[in-house]
Amino acid sequence: REAVLHTFPLKYGFVLDIAPEVKLTLWNAGHILGSSIVHLHIGEGLHNIVFTGDFKYGKTQLLDPSVASFTRVETLIIESTYGAPEDVMPPRAEVEKRFVELLNGALQRGGKVLIPVPAIGRSQEIMIVLDEYMKRKELLEVPVYVEGMINEATAIHTAYPEYLSRELRDKILYEDVNPFQSDYFTILSGPTDREQIVEEGGPCIIIATSGMLEGGPAVEYFKLMAPNPNNLLVFVSYQIEGTLGRRLKNGLGEVALADTNGRIQVYSVKMEVKSVEGFSGHSDRAQILNYLKRISPKPEKVIVCHGEPNKVLNLSQAIWRSSRIPTFAPDNLETVRLR
């Protein structure tokens, strides 16, 4: 709370002096609402650093692609979450088609669908997709229950439409159409309705936090839904190694979790478990390499970070082979000389 008192928001493109001879500018990163690529101008033209952080160099329903044009770039620091050779996602149209097919399959057999999501980014993206495909009659029209911090995060998206994709912004501002307020969605404020939704209601879709099943209402829904083979658990975001989400994605058949009374109980996983790659807010390997081709001006040096060690190293080698730009994959706490 004390730190928040010393912060203030910056609009994209605003140049701010943050230290003597250091200027900072933020640009759209395309990752989540307000996510920023950082441009640092050091000295009077001495050196310019671009740090992508988490970024998405591809258009989504929610956001426009990340910025790739700058005044000057000498050093680029880039993420590598999806930096391995196999981390190439299918085209977005194919991603949405497969997602809808999976959902229809479960709903048509009378099952319920659980979609664990982070509160910011993927949850709003999935809400837009569900609303669009139901309106087009390509997805079975069923109730969609939303629980967790998603509602609060979605309200912030609606409050700042200027940071959304151009198409979504125009819908909200000029057509008075807000997909986040669709009649298909029922916002839940607490746990009281969970058992009734799962055990008594008909086919439905449940969107709940957290995205990796490491806590939150999604875990409670999972406990209730896991024994029924008609149900479907579908992951739409990255599952970090060691999380419950990653273990289920890898085929875990039984899970020991605390029940509502705090006692450890073993849950048999009979529900269908699927993962749909392509909704991520991170660039995949192809998008990262494409970003290196499109970034203007070309950097003189690239530093690869923010990924599993093998992905950091593999991506740095690929960047060097494709661009011949000196590329580094430093260890934690390693120093890299920029000039």
N, C-alpha and C positions, 0 to 999 in steps of 0.2 A: 504494500500500500504506500509506503514511504517513497519507493522508487517511482511509482506512478505519478506522484505529486511533482516530480522533477522531469516529466516527459511532456512532449507536445507533438501533435501530428504534423506530418509534412505531406504536401501534395506531390504527386509524381512530377519530376522536371524542375522542382524548386531547388536552387543552389544555396547551400547553407555552409557558412564558415564554422567548422567545429573545433579548429585549433589553428594556431598561427601557420599560415601557408598550407592548410589542408581544407579542401572544399568537398562537401558530400552532396550527391544527388541521388535520389531514389527513382527507379523505373519499374514498370510493371514486370513481375516475374511469372505471372500466369499460373502460380501454384495454388494459392487460396486467395480469398478476398484481402486486398491490401498487401499481399506479399511483394517483396521488393528486391530487385537487383541493385546492388550498391556500387556506385561509381565514385571513386576517390581521386581527386585532382590534387597532387602533392607538389608544392613549390610553384614557381612561375614556369609551368610547362616541364618540370623536372621529371615527373613520372605519373602515370595514370593506371589505377587498378580497378578492374571490374570483378566483383565477387557475386556470383549468381545466387548463392544459397540454394534452397530448393526452388527449382524452376521448371516450367512446362513450355517447351517450344512446339506447341501444337494447339489448335483451337479445340475448345470444349463447349458444351452447352452453356456453361456458367461463365467462362472467362475467355478473353482474347489471348493469343499467344504472347510469350515474353518478348520484350524489346531486344533487338539485336543490333541497333545502330547507335553509336556513341560519337562524341567529338574526338576523343583520343583513347586508345587502349594500348598500353605497353605490356601489362601483365593481366592475364585472365585466370581467376580462381573458380573452378567449376565442380559441381557435385557429380557423384557417380553411383547413386542409389541403384539405377538400372544400367550399370556399365558393362555387364558381362555379354559375351557374344550371343547368348541365348535370350537376352533381355530385349527382344524386339516384339512390340505389340502389333496386333493386326489393325487394319484400318478401323476408324471409329464406327462406321456403319456396320461392319461385321461384328464388332464388340456389342453394340446395342442389339443386333439381331440375335446373337447367341444368348445374351442376357434375358431377353424377352421369351425366347424359346424355352429356356430353363424354368422361368417363372410359370409360363403357361402349362408346362408339363406337370409341375407340382400342384398347381391350382385345379387343373382339370381332373386330377385323381383324388381331389378332396383334401389335399394337404395344405399346410400353411408354410409361408416362406419367411425366414429370418434373415435380414440383411444387417450385419454389424457394420457400423460406420463411425469414423471420427465425427465429432460434432460440427466441424467446420470443413467445408469443401466437398468431400465425397457425398455427404448427406444431402446437401442442396442439389448437387449434380444428379443424384439418383431420384430425388423428388421431381426434378424437371423431366427426366426420362420417363418415369412412371406416368406422370400427368399427360405427357404428349402421346404416349403409345395407347393409353386408355382412351383418350379422346379420339384417336384414329381407329379405335376398335381393333387394334392389333394385339392388345393385351387384355385378358379377361378383366372385366370391371368388378373389382372386389374392394372391400374396405382396406385402407392403408393406415396403420397405426404408427404414430411417431412418438418415441419416448426418449428422454435424456435431455442433454443441454442443446439439442438440435433446434428447438423452437426459439430459444434466445439468440442463437447464432444466426438463424434464418431471418429474424427480425432485423438484425444488423445489416444483412445483405439487402433487404428491402429499403433500409434507410439510406443506403449509399449506392444507388443504381448506377452512378457514373463510373463505378469501378467494375461493373459487370460487362459481359460481352455485349457488343453493339446490338445484336438481335434481341437479347433479353432486356436490355436497357430500353429499347424502343417499345417493347411490349408493355413494360411497366409504366413508362412515362407518357407514351402517346396513344396506346391502345387500351389503357386501363385494364390490362390482363396480367395478373400476378399468379404464376403457376404455383408459388409457395402457399397460396391461399385456396388451392383447388378444393372442391367439394369432396374429392376422393379421400382427403387426409383428415384423420382424427388425431388431435394432439392430446396426449395423455400427460397428466400432471404428477402421477405417482403410481405406486405398485398395486393399488387396490383392484384393478381390472385384469391383471395379467392372467390369472388362472381361468377366469371366465372366458377371456379371448381365446386362449389356447385349447381349453377342454370343452367348451360349450358352443362356441361360434363356428361358422362355416369357414370356407377357404378365405384367407386374408394374407396380407403382407405386413410384416412388422419391421420397421426401421428403428434401430436402437444403438446407442453407444455402449461399450467402446468398440472401435474397429478391429482390435486384435483379441477381443474377449478376455481382456485382463482386468475386468471389473465393469461396473455399470449395469444397467437393466438388461443389456444383451445377454449377459451370463445367466441371469435369472430366467429369461425366455428359453435359452439353450437347455437348461436343466429340465424345463417342462416339455420341450419339444423333441429332445434327443431320442426318446424311446420309440417314436412313431416313424416307421419307414416311409410314410406318405409325405412327411415334412421335408423341407429343403433348407439347408444352411448355405448361403452363397456369399463368398467374400468378394469385395470389390476394391479393396485397398491392400497395401503392402503388409505382409505378415512377417515381423522380425523373428529371427531365430530365437527359440526358447519360449516364445509366447504360446498360450493355449491355441490361438488361431493358427499358428504355424504347425503345431503338432496335429491338429485336426485336419489341416490341409494335407499333411503328409500321411494321413490314414489312421490316426489314433482311434482305437476301437472302444476304449473305456477311459473314463475321466473321474478322478477323485476330487470332489469339491465339497465345500461346507454347505449344508442345507440351511433352511431358514432358522433352525434352532442352534446353528453353530457346530453341528456334528458332521464329521466327514462321511460322505456317502459316495458310492461308486455309481456313476451313470453310464449305462451302455449306450453307445452311439449307433443307433440304427437309422437315423434320419440321413437323407442324402446330403453329401457335402461336396460343393463345387466352388471353383474360383474363376472369376472372370477378369482376365488381365486386360487393361486398356482404359479403365476409369481413373487410373492413378493421376495424382497431381504432379508427378515427377516426369521428366522427359525420359523416354526409353533410349536405348543405345543409339538407334538410328537417328532420333531427334537430337541427341547430344552431338553426334558427328555432323549432322546437318547444320547445327548451330555454329560449329567451328567453321563450316564453309561459308555461312551467311553473315557472320559477325563482321561489322564494319566500324573502324578499320581493323585489319588483321593484327592480333596480338603478337608481341615478340617472344612471349614466354607463357606457358600454360602450367598451372598447378592443379592437380586433380586431388580431390578430397571427398569427405562425406560419403563413404560407402564401405562395404565389406572389403577387407584388405585385398583379396584376390581381384575384386572388381575395380578397385582403384588402380592397381598395377596393370591389369589387362587393358583398361580404357586408356591409360596414359601411353601404353605401347601402341595402341591403335591410332591415337591422335598423332603420335610422332610419325608412324608409317604413312598416314594419309595426308598430312600437311607439312611435315618436316619442320614443324615449330618445336623448339626445345621444350620438353614436357617433363614434369617432375611429379613423383608420387611420394611425398615426404611422410616419414613416420611421425607419430605424435611427438610434439616438442622439438622436432627437428627444425633447424633454421635454414631458410632459403634466401640467398642474396638476390635481390631484384635488379641491382645495377652493379 
